[in-house]
């Protein structure tokens, strides 16, 4: 059995990193952490927040996006990420039941490996797949995960993750620890919606 996990918002808590970077690049923003994430969990993009809430024009938004892509995976901001409570115990148990994989849409592979090592997570995964803005998640998983079948799981926190799992005929589990609300995730019709990946012990025992 295979379980493929998204990274940001699924295996690690990246919410502080994204909020801090938004505030750095939009210093006129009055948004609190909770206000920012209320927008994000309702599928409202940074660009829309900048336009509708802050009155930024297209040139300002273009500069924001370019700087965001440059800084979002920089060491300074990656250090703001942390583990979800209980993640090591969860992965230890799941590793006894399945081959575990990471698949992330980040731009750079080496910082992913270094971060997983720093957070003591790398040891749990058979492989780490990074799209590097060159490949789709579905193509990477199809090419690199052996013996993929309809009993395998894709676990992620976005609608796109659920779509990827369905394209590959995998079971899908959406988690509420990242980018989208329960209402937003329900529209993608995952097999499961859980508060956090740490609850996947029960899900895998019951449904696998």
C-alpha positions as CSV (number, residue, x, y, z in Angstrom):
1,X,0.0,0.0,0.0
2,X,1.1,3.5,-0.8
3,X,0.3,6.8,1.0
4,X,1.3,10.0,-0.8
5,X,1.3,13.2,1.3
6,X,1.3,16.8,0.3
7,X,3.8,18.8,2.3
8,X,2.8,22.4,3.2
9,X,-0.3,22.4,5.4
10,X,-0.5,18.6,5.4
11,X,2.8,17.3,6.9
12,X,4.1,20.6,8.2
13,X,2.4,23.8,9.5
14,X,3.4,26.5,7.0
15,X,0.7,29.0,7.9
16,X,2.9,31.4,9.9
17,X,5.5,31.5,7.0
18,X,2.8,32.5,4.5
19,X,1.3,35.1,6.7
20,X,4.6,36.7,7.7
21,X,5.7,36.9,4.1
22,X,2.4,38.4,3.0
23,X,2.7,41.1,5.7
24,X,6.3,41.7,4.7
25,X,5.5,42.2,1.0
26,X,2.3,44.2,1.8
27,X,3.3,46.3,4.8
28,X,0.1,48.4,4.5
29,X,-1.9,45.3,5.3
30,X,-3.9,45.6,8.6
31,X,-4.9,41.9,8.5
32,X,-4.3,39.8,11.5
33,X,-3.1,36.2,11.2
34,X,-6.7,34.9,11.7
35,X,-8.2,37.4,9.2
36,X,-5.6,36.4,6.5
37,X,-6.3,32.7,6.9
38,X,-10.1,33.3,6.9
39,X,-9.6,34.7,3.4
40,X,-7.3,31.9,2.3
41,X,-9.5,29.1,3.7
42,X,-12.4,30.5,1.6
43,X,-10.2,30.2,-1.6
44,X,-9.5,33.9,-1.8
45,X,-6.1,34.4,-3.4
46,X,-3.3,36.8,-2.4
47,X,-3.9,38.7,-5.6
48,X,-7.6,39.2,-4.7
49,X,-6.8,40.2,-1.2
50,X,-4.3,42.8,-2.5
51,X,-6.8,44.2,-5.0
52,X,-10.1,44.1,-3.1
53,X,-8.9,44.7,0.5
54,X,-5.8,46.8,0.0
55,X,-6.5,48.6,-3.3
56,X,-3.2,47.5,-5.0
57,X,-3.0,48.0,-8.7
58,X,-1.8,45.4,-11.2
59,X,1.8,46.6,-11.2
60,X,1.9,46.4,-7.4
61,X,0.4,42.9,-7.5
62,X,2.8,41.8,-10.2
63,X,5.8,42.9,-8.1
64,X,4.2,41.2,-5.0
65,X,3.9,37.9,-6.9
66,X,7.5,38.0,-8.2
67,X,8.9,38.7,-4.8
68,X,6.7,36.0,-3.2
69,X,8.0,33.3,-5.5
70,X,11.6,34.4,-4.8
71,X,11.2,34.5,-1.0
72,X,8.6,31.8,-0.2
73,X,11.2,29.0,-0.1
74,X,14.1,31.0,1.3
75,X,15.8,29.7,4.4
76,X,14.7,32.7,6.4
77,X,11.0,32.0,5.8
78,X,11.3,28.2,5.9
79,X,12.5,28.3,9.5
80,X,9.0,29.6,10.4
81,X,7.5,26.2,9.6
82,X,7.0,23.6,12.3
83,X,5.7,20.1,12.9
84,X,2.1,19.4,13.8
85,X,1.8,17.9,17.3
86,X,1.8,14.1,17.1
87,X,3.2,13.9,13.5
88,X,6.2,11.7,14.4
89,X,4.0,9.1,16.2
90,X,1.5,9.1,13.3
91,X,4.2,8.5,10.7
92,X,5.9,5.9,12.8
93,X,2.6,3.9,12.9
94,X,1.7,4.5,9.2
95,X,5.2,3.4,8.1
96,X,4.4,-0.1,9.5
97,X,1.4,-0.3,7.2
98,X,2.4,1.3,4.0
99,X,5.2,2.9,1.9
100,X,5.0,6.6,2.6
101,X,5.9,9.3,0.0
102,X,5.9,13.1,-0.2
103,X,4.8,15.0,-3.3
104,X,5.0,18.8,-3.2
105,X,4.6,21.6,-5.8
106,X,7.5,23.5,-4.4
107,X,10.1,25.1,-6.8
108,X,13.3,23.6,-5.3
109,X,14.1,20.1,-4.3
110,X,17.1,20.5,-2.0
111,X,15.4,22.9,0.5
112,X,12.6,20.4,0.8
113,X,15.0,17.6,1.7
114,X,16.9,19.8,4.2
115,X,13.7,21.0,5.8
116,X,12.4,17.4,6.2
117,X,15.7,16.5,7.7
118,X,15.7,19.4,10.1
119,X,12.1,18.5,11.3
120,X,13.1,14.8,11.7
121,X,10.6,13.7,9.0
122,X,12.8,12.6,6.2
123,X,13.4,9.2,7.7
124,X,9.8,8.2,7.2
125,X,9.5,8.5,3.5
126,X,10.5,6.1,0.7
127,X,10.8,9.1,-1.7
128,X,10.3,12.8,-1.9
129,X,8.8,14.1,-5.2
130,X,9.1,17.8,-6.0
131,X,7.4,19.2,-9.1
132,X,10.0,22.1,-9.4
133,X,7.4,24.0,-11.5
134,X,8.2,21.5,-14.3
135,X,5.9,18.6,-13.8
136,X,2.4,18.0,-12.5
137,X,1.9,16.1,-9.3
138,X,-0.1,13.4,-11.1
139,X,2.7,12.7,-13.6
140,X,5.3,12.5,-11.0
141,X,3.3,10.1,-8.8
142,X,2.3,8.0,-11.7
143,X,5.9,7.7,-12.9
144,X,7.6,7.2,-9.5
145,X,5.3,5.4,-7.2
146,X,5.4,1.7,-7.9
147,X,2.3,-0.5,-7.9
148,X,-0.1,2.4,-7.6
149,X,-3.7,1.2,-7.3
150,X,-7.1,2.1,-6.1
151,X,-6.4,1.1,-2.5
152,X,-3.6,3.7,-2.2
153,X,-4.2,7.1,-0.6
154,X,-3.5,10.7,-1.5
155,X,-3.5,13.0,1.5
156,X,-3.5,16.8,1.1
157,X,-5.0,20.1,2.2
158,X,-6.1,21.6,-1.2
159,X,-8.7,20.9,-3.8
160,X,-5.9,20.3,-6.3
161,X,-4.5,17.5,-4.1
162,X,-7.9,15.8,-4.2
163,X,-8.2,16.2,-8.0
164,X,-4.7,14.6,-8.4
165,X,-5.8,11.6,-6.3
166,X,-8.9,11.1,-8.3
167,X,-7.1,11.4,-11.6
168,X,-4.8,8.5,-10.4
169,X,-7.8,6.5,-9.1
170,X,-6.5,6.7,-5.5
171,X,-8.5,7.2,-2.3
172,X,-8.4,10.8,-1.2
173,X,-8.2,12.3,2.3
174,X,-8.4,16.1,2.8
175,X,-7.1,17.7,6.0
176,X,-8.2,20.9,7.6
177,X,-4.8,21.9,8.8
178,X,-3.8,24.0,5.8
179,X,-5.3,26.1,3.0
180,X,-9.0,25.4,2.8
181,X,-12.1,25.2,5.0
182,X,-14.2,22.1,5.4
183,X,-16.9,23.7,3.2
184,X,-14.4,24.5,0.4
185,X,-12.9,20.9,0.6
186,X,-16.3,19.2,0.5
187,X,-16.9,20.6,-3.0
188,X,-14.0,18.3,-4.3
189,X,-15.7,15.2,-2.8
190,X,-12.8,13.6,-1.0
191,X,-13.3,10.1,0.5
192,X,-12.4,11.6,4.0
193,X,-12.0,15.0,5.6
194,X,-10.0,15.0,8.8
195,X,-8.9,17.8,11.1
196,X,-5.3,16.8,10.7
197,X,-3.0,14.1,9.3
198,X,-2.4,12.9,12.8
199,X,-6.0,11.5,12.7
200,X,-5.1,9.3,9.7
201,X,-4.3,6.4,12.0
202,X,-8.0,5.6,12.4
203,X,-8.7,6.4,8.7
204,X,-6.1,4.0,7.4
205,X,-7.0,1.2,9.9
206,X,-10.7,1.6,9.1
207,X,-10.7,2.2,5.3
208,X,-7.5,0.8,3.9
